[in-house]
Amino acid sequence: MVKLTRIYTRGGDRGETSLGDGARVPKHDPRVAAYGAVDEANAAVGVARLHASGAVDEMLQRIQNDLFDLGADLCRPSAAASADASADAGADLRIQQSQVDRLEREIDALNAALKPLDSFVLPGGAPAAAYLHLARTIARRAEREITALAAREPVNPLAVKYINRLSDHLFVLSRHVNDDGAKDVLWRPGAYR
């Protein structure tokens, strides 16, 4: 377990931060941008949880924990682009296939009750749905940051899969909390010209 006894260290006062392996990098480093966007997605999920209960809140709680795992994965550079944590010496946490599989199972279960779409969905409806859409868009930005990082240096490929599935999950979950799509706000192309 992590024990935080001191919140400020002054270590970043010159525009650098430490990665999980102790390396110092600029705060604008692509790796920092990637796990920073994951942190933002986590915060947005936290706001959505203020409007959730029961099974939805339980899913979001697991997702928040996974997002911290994802941030830990990204903040520790990988020696090789491998999803096998044991192959990465010193790796504390790496996203695992089981986390991706859980998201896929939940997506399939939620989607089974939804009416197929004949238009794009605008963020809105219930407050929880609107906040889930916000979290989804931040997750998509995190995905762009992670894939940009992966183009430069090794990244756990399951980290990319997880964040990709997460945005799908948040979309389907937003429809679920909108009374299984009944309260979805649909795009009407050119309606207000």
PANU-498032 format. One record per residue (C-alpha): residue number from 1; residue in one letter; chain; x, z, y. Coordinates in Angstrom, 1 decimal, m for minus. Layout:
REM residues N
<pt n="NUM" res="a" chain="A" u="X" w="Z" v="Y"/>
...
***
This chain:
REM residues 193
<pt n="1" res="m" chain="A" u="0.0" w="0.0" v="0.0"/>
<pt n="2" res="v" chain="A" u="1.2" w="m0.7" v="3.5"/>
<pt n="3" res="k" chain="A" u="1.8" w="2.2" v="5.8"/>
<pt n="4" res="l" chain="A" u="1.8" w="1.6" v="9.5"/>
<pt n="5" res="t" chain="A" u="3.1" w="4.4" v="11.6"/>
<pt n="6" res="r" chain="A" u="4.2" w="2.5" v="14.7"/>
<pt n="7" res="i" chain="A" u="2.1" w="m0.3" v="16.2"/>
<pt n="8" res="y" chain="A" u="4.6" w="m1.7" v="18.7"/>
<pt n="9" res="t" chain="A" u="8.2" w="m2.4" v="17.9"/>
<pt n="10" res="r" chain="A" u="9.4" w="m4.4" v="20.9"/>
<pt n="11" res="g" chain="A" u="10.8" w="m6.9" v="18.4"/>
<pt n="12" res="g" chain="A" u="8.7" w="m9.7" v="19.8"/>
<pt n="13" res="d" chain="A" u="9.4" w="m9.2" v="23.4"/>
<pt n="14" res="r" chain="A" u="11.7" w="m12.2" v="23.5"/>
<pt n="15" res="g" chain="A" u="9.2" w="m14.6" v="21.8"/>
<pt n="16" res="e" chain="A" u="10.3" w="m14.1" v="18.2"/>
<pt n="17" res="t" chain="A" u="8.7" w="m12.5" v="15.2"/>
<pt n="18" res="s" chain="A" u="9.7" w="m11.6" v="11.7"/>
<pt n="19" res="l" chain="A" u="8.4" w="m13.4" v="8.6"/>
<pt n="20" res="g" chain="A" u="7.7" w="m11.6" v="5.4"/>
<pt n="21" res="d" chain="A" u="11.2" w="m12.2" v="4.1"/>
<pt n="22" res="g" chain="A" u="12.8" w="m10.7" v="7.3"/>
<pt n="23" res="a" chain="A" u="13.8" w="m14.0" v="8.9"/>
<pt n="24" res="r" chain="A" u="13.3" w="m14.2" v="12.7"/>
<pt n="25" res="v" chain="A" u="11.4" w="m17.2" v="14.0"/>
<pt n="26" res="p" chain="A" u="9.8" w="m18.2" v="17.4"/>
<pt n="27" res="k" chain="A" u="6.2" w="m17.1" v="17.7"/>
<pt n="28" res="h" chain="A" u="5.2" w="m20.7" v="18.0"/>
<pt n="29" res="d" chain="A" u="6.8" w="m21.6" v="14.6"/>
<pt n="30" res="p" chain="A" u="4.4" w="m23.7" v="12.5"/>
<pt n="31" res="r" chain="A" u="4.4" w="m20.9" v="9.8"/>
<pt n="32" res="v" chain="A" u="3.3" w="m18.4" v="12.4"/>
<pt n="33" res="a" chain="A" u="0.6" w="m20.8" v="13.7"/>
<pt n="34" res="a" chain="A" u="m0.7" w="m21.2" v="10.1"/>
<pt n="35" res="y" chain="A" u="m1.1" w="m17.6" v="9.3"/>
<pt n="36" res="g" chain="A" u="m2.3" w="m16.9" v="12.8"/>
<pt n="37" res="a" chain="A" u="m5.1" w="m19.3" v="12.3"/>
<pt n="38" res="v" chain="A" u="m5.9" w="m17.6" v="9.0"/>
<pt n="39" res="d" chain="A" u="m6.1" w="m14.3" v="10.8"/>
<pt n="40" res="e" chain="A" u="m8.5" w="m15.8" v="13.4"/>
<pt n="41" res="a" chain="A" u="m10.7" w="m17.1" v="10.6"/>
<pt n="42" res="n" chain="A" u="m10.7" w="m13.6" v="9.1"/>
<pt n="43" res="a" chain="A" u="m11.8" w="m12.1" v="12.4"/>
<pt n="44" res="a" chain="A" u="m14.6" w="m14.6" v="12.6"/>
<pt n="45" res="v" chain="A" u="m15.7" w="m13.7" v="9.1"/>
<pt n="46" res="g" chain="A" u="m15.7" w="m10.0" v="10.2"/>
<pt n="47" res="v" chain="A" u="m18.1" w="m10.9" v="13.1"/>
<pt n="48" res="a" chain="A" u="m20.4" w="m12.8" v="10.6"/>
<pt n="49" res="r" chain="A" u="m20.4" w="m9.6" v="8.4"/>
<pt n="50" res="l" chain="A" u="m22.1" w="m7.7" v="11.3"/>
<pt n="51" res="h" chain="A" u="m25.1" w="m9.9" v="10.5"/>
<pt n="52" res="a" chain="A" u="m24.9" w="m9.9" v="6.7"/>
<pt n="53" res="s" chain="A" u="m26.0" w="m7.6" v="4.0"/>
<pt n="54" res="g" chain="A" u="m26.1" w="m7.3" v="0.2"/>
<pt n="55" res="a" chain="A" u="m24.5" w="m10.0" v="m1.9"/>
<pt n="56" res="v" chain="A" u="m23.6" w="m12.1" v="1.2"/>
<pt n="57" res="d" chain="A" u="m21.7" w="m9.2" v="2.8"/>
<pt n="58" res="e" chain="A" u="m19.9" w="m8.5" v="m0.6"/>
<pt n="59" res="m" chain="A" u="m18.8" w="m12.2" v="m0.7"/>
<pt n="60" res="l" chain="A" u="m17.5" w="m12.0" v="2.8"/>
<pt n="61" res="q" chain="A" u="m15.7" w="m8.8" v="2.1"/>
<pt n="62" res="r" chain="A" u="m13.9" w="m10.4" v="m0.8"/>
<pt n="63" res="i" chain="A" u="m13.1" w="m13.4" v="1.4"/>
<pt n="64" res="q" chain="A" u="m11.6" w="m11.2" v="4.1"/>
<pt n="65" res="n" chain="A" u="m9.3" w="m9.6" v="1.5"/>
<pt n="66" res="d" chain="A" u="m8.4" w="m13.0" v="0.2"/>
<pt n="67" res="l" chain="A" u="m7.6" w="m14.2" v="3.8"/>
<pt n="68" res="f" chain="A" u="m5.2" w="m11.3" v="4.1"/>
<pt n="69" res="d" chain="A" u="m3.6" w="m12.3" v="0.8"/>
<pt n="70" res="l" chain="A" u="m3.4" w="m15.9" v="2.2"/>
<pt n="71" res="g" chain="A" u="m1.7" w="m14.6" v="5.3"/>
<pt n="72" res="a" chain="A" u="0.8" w="m12.7" v="3.2"/>
<pt n="73" res="d" chain="A" u="1.4" w="m15.8" v="1.1"/>
<pt n="74" res="l" chain="A" u="2.1" w="m17.9" v="4.2"/>
<pt n="75" res="c" chain="A" u="4.3" w="m15.4" v="6.0"/>
<pt n="76" res="r" chain="A" u="6.8" w="m15.3" v="3.2"/>
<pt n="77" res="p" chain="A" u="8.5" w="m18.7" v="2.8"/>
<pt n="78" res="s" chain="A" u="8.5" w="m20.1" v="m0.7"/>
<pt n="79" res="a" chain="A" u="11.7" w="m21.2" v="m2.4"/>
<pt n="80" res="a" chain="A" u="9.8" w="m24.1" v="m4.0"/>
<pt n="81" res="a" chain="A" u="6.3" w="m25.5" v="m3.7"/>
<pt n="82" res="s" chain="A" u="5.0" w="m23.6" v="m6.7"/>
<pt n="83" res="a" chain="A" u="1.8" w="m21.8" v="m7.3"/>
<pt n="84" res="d" chain="A" u="3.6" w="m19.7" v="m9.9"/>
<pt n="85" res="a" chain="A" u="4.3" w="m16.4" v="m8.1"/>
<pt n="86" res="s" chain="A" u="6.8" w="m15.4" v="m10.8"/>
<pt n="87" res="a" chain="A" u="8.9" w="m18.6" v="m10.1"/>
<pt n="88" res="d" chain="A" u="9.2" w="m17.5" v="m6.5"/>
<pt n="89" res="a" chain="A" u="11.8" w="m14.7" v="m6.4"/>
<pt n="90" res="g" chain="A" u="10.6" w="m11.7" v="m4.4"/>
<pt n="91" res="a" chain="A" u="7.1" w="m13.0" v="m3.8"/>
<pt n="92" res="d" chain="A" u="4.7" w="m10.2" v="m3.3"/>
<pt n="93" res="l" chain="A" u="1.5" w="m12.1" v="m2.9"/>
<pt n="94" res="r" chain="A" u="0.5" w="m15.7" v="m3.6"/>
<pt n="95" res="i" chain="A" u="m3.0" w="m17.1" v="m3.7"/>
<pt n="96" res="q" chain="A" u="m4.0" w="m17.6" v="m7.3"/>
<pt n="97" res="q" chain="A" u="m6.2" w="m20.2" v="m9.0"/>
<pt n="98" res="s" chain="A" u="m8.7" w="m17.4" v="m9.9"/>
<pt n="99" res="q" chain="A" u="m9.4" w="m16.9" v="m6.2"/>
<pt n="100" res="v" chain="A" u="m10.1" w="m20.7" v="m5.8"/>
<pt n="101" res="d" chain="A" u="m12.2" w="m20.6" v="m8.9"/>
<pt n="102" res="r" chain="A" u="m14.3" w="m17.7" v="m7.6"/>
<pt n="103" res="l" chain="A" u="m15.1" w="m19.6" v="m4.4"/>
<pt n="104" res="e" chain="A" u="m16.1" w="m22.7" v="m6.4"/>
<pt n="105" res="r" chain="A" u="m18.4" w="m20.6" v="m8.6"/>
<pt n="106" res="e" chain="A" u="m20.0" w="m19.1" v="m5.5"/>
<pt n="107" res="i" chain="A" u="m20.4" w="m22.4" v="m3.8"/>
<pt n="108" res="d" chain="A" u="m22.1" w="m23.9" v="m6.9"/>
<pt n="109" res="a" chain="A" u="m24.5" w="m20.9" v="m7.2"/>
<pt n="110" res="l" chain="A" u="m25.4" w="m21.0" v="m3.5"/>
<pt n="111" res="n" chain="A" u="m25.8" w="m24.8" v="m3.4"/>
<pt n="112" res="a" chain="A" u="m28.1" w="m24.9" v="m6.4"/>
<pt n="113" res="a" chain="A" u="m30.9" w="m23.4" v="m4.3"/>
<pt n="114" res="l" chain="A" u="m30.4" w="m25.7" v="m1.2"/>
<pt n="115" res="k" chain="A" u="m32.4" w="m28.8" v="m0.4"/>
<pt n="116" res="p" chain="A" u="m30.0" w="m31.8" v="m0.1"/>
<pt n="117" res="l" chain="A" u="m29.2" w="m32.7" v="3.5"/>
<pt n="118" res="d" chain="A" u="m30.3" w="m35.9" v="5.2"/>
<pt n="119" res="s" chain="A" u="m28.5" w="m35.1" v="8.4"/>
<pt n="120" res="f" chain="A" u="m25.5" w="m33.1" v="9.7"/>
<pt n="121" res="v" chain="A" u="m26.1" w="m29.4" v="10.4"/>
<pt n="122" res="l" chain="A" u="m25.5" w="m28.1" v="13.9"/>
<pt n="123" res="p" chain="A" u="m24.1" w="m24.5" v="14.1"/>
<pt n="124" res="g" chain="A" u="m27.1" w="m22.2" v="14.7"/>
<pt n="125" res="g" chain="A" u="m30.2" w="m20.8" v="13.1"/>
<pt n="126" res="a" chain="A" u="m29.8" w="m17.2" v="12.2"/>
<pt n="127" res="p" chain="A" u="m27.0" w="m15.3" v="13.9"/>
<pt n="128" res="a" chain="A" u="m25.1" w="m14.9" v="10.6"/>
<pt n="129" res="a" chain="A" u="m25.3" w="m18.7" v="10.1"/>
<pt n="130" res="a" chain="A" u="m23.9" w="m19.4" v="13.6"/>
<pt n="131" res="y" chain="A" u="m21.0" w="m17.0" v="13.0"/>
<pt n="132" res="l" chain="A" u="m20.3" w="m18.5" v="9.6"/>
<pt n="133" res="h" chain="A" u="m20.1" w="m21.9" v="11.2"/>
<pt n="134" res="l" chain="A" u="m17.6" w="m20.5" v="13.7"/>
<pt n="135" res="a" chain="A" u="m15.6" w="m19.1" v="10.9"/>
<pt n="136" res="r" chain="A" u="m15.8" w="m22.4" v="9.1"/>
<pt n="137" res="t" chain="A" u="m14.4" w="m24.3" v="12.0"/>
<pt n="138" res="i" chain="A" u="m11.5" w="m21.9" v="12.4"/>
<pt n="139" res="a" chain="A" u="m10.8" w="m22.2" v="8.7"/>
<pt n="140" res="r" chain="A" u="m10.7" w="m26.0" v="9.1"/>
<pt n="141" res="r" chain="A" u="m8.1" w="m25.5" v="11.9"/>
<pt n="142" res="a" chain="A" u="m6.2" w="m23.1" v="9.7"/>
<pt n="143" res="e" chain="A" u="m6.2" w="m25.8" v="7.0"/>
<pt n="144" res="r" chain="A" u="m4.7" w="m28.3" v="9.5"/>
<pt n="145" res="e" chain="A" u="m2.0" w="m25.8" v="10.4"/>
<pt n="146" res="i" chain="A" u="m1.2" w="m25.1" v="6.8"/>
<pt n="147" res="t" chain="A" u="m1.1" w="m28.7" v="5.8"/>
<pt n="148" res="a" chain="A" u="1.2" w="m29.4" v="8.8"/>
<pt n="149" res="l" chain="A" u="3.5" w="m26.6" v="7.6"/>
<pt n="150" res="a" chain="A" u="3.4" w="m28.0" v="4.0"/>
<pt n="151" res="a" chain="A" u="4.5" w="m31.4" v="5.4"/>
<pt n="152" res="r" chain="A" u="7.7" w="m29.7" v="6.7"/>
<pt n="153" res="e" chain="A" u="8.5" w="m27.1" v="4.1"/>
<pt n="154" res="p" chain="A" u="7.3" w="m25.7" v="0.7"/>
<pt n="155" res="v" chain="A" u="3.9" w="m24.0" v="0.7"/>
<pt n="156" res="n" chain="A" u="2.0" w="m22.7" v="m2.2"/>
<pt n="157" res="p" chain="A" u="m0.4" w="m25.6" v="m3.1"/>
<pt n="158" res="l" chain="A" u="m3.1" w="m23.1" v="m4.0"/>
<pt n="159" res="a" chain="A" u="m3.0" w="m21.8" v="m0.4"/>
<pt n="160" res="v" chain="A" u="m4.1" w="m25.3" v="0.7"/>
<pt n="161" res="k" chain="A" u="m6.8" w="m25.4" v="m2.0"/>
<pt n="162" res="y" chain="A" u="m8.1" w="m22.0" v="m1.1"/>
<pt n="163" res="i" chain="A" u="m8.5" w="m22.7" v="2.6"/>
<pt n="164" res="n" chain="A" u="m10.1" w="m26.1" v="1.8"/>
<pt n="165" res="r" chain="A" u="m12.7" w="m24.4" v="m0.5"/>
<pt n="166" res="l" chain="A" u="m13.3" w="m21.6" v="2.0"/>
<pt n="167" res="s" chain="A" u="m14.6" w="m23.9" v="4.7"/>
<pt n="168" res="d" chain="A" u="m16.9" w="m25.5" v="2.1"/>
<pt n="169" res="h" chain="A" u="m18.0" w="m22.0" v="1.0"/>
<pt n="170" res="l" chain="A" u="m18.7" w="m20.9" v="4.6"/>
<pt n="171" res="f" chain="A" u="m20.8" w="m24.1" v="5.2"/>
<pt n="172" res="v" chain="A" u="m22.9" w="m23.5" v="2.1"/>
<pt n="173" res="l" chain="A" u="m23.2" w="m19.8" v="2.8"/>
<pt n="174" res="s" chain="A" u="m24.4" w="m20.6" v="6.4"/>
<pt n="175" res="r" chain="A" u="m27.2" w="m22.7" v="4.9"/>
<pt n="176" res="h" chain="A" u="m28.0" w="m19.9" v="2.4"/>
<pt n="177" res="v" chain="A" u="m28.5" w="m17.3" v="5.2"/>
<pt n="178" res="n" chain="A" u="m30.6" w="m19.9" v="7.1"/>
<pt n="179" res="d" chain="A" u="m33.3" w="m19.3" v="4.5"/>
<pt n="180" res="d" chain="A" u="m31.7" w="m21.7" v="2.1"/>
<pt n="181" res="g" chain="A" u="m31.6" w="m24.4" v="4.7"/>
<pt n="182" res="a" chain="A" u="m35.1" w="m24.0" v="6.1"/>
<pt n="183" res="k" chain="A" u="m33.8" w="m22.7" v="9.4"/>
<pt n="184" res="d" chain="A" u="m30.9" w="m25.2" v="9.6"/>
<pt n="185" res="v" chain="A" u="m30.6" w="m26.9" v="13.0"/>
<pt n="186" res="l" chain="A" u="m30.2" w="m30.6" v="12.1"/>
<pt n="187" res="w" chain="A" u="m28.4" w="m33.2" v="14.2"/>
<pt n="188" res="r" chain="A" u="m30.7" w="m35.9" v="15.7"/>
<pt n="189" res="p" chain="A" u="m28.3" w="m38.7" v="16.7"/>
<pt n="190" res="g" chain="A" u="m29.0" w="m39.9" v="20.2"/>
<pt n="191" res="a" chain="A" u="m32.1" w="m37.7" v="20.6"/>
<pt n="192" res="y" chain="A" u="m31.3" w="m36.6" v="24.2"/>
<pt n="193" res="r" chain="A" u="m30.0" w="m39.9" v="25.7"/>
***
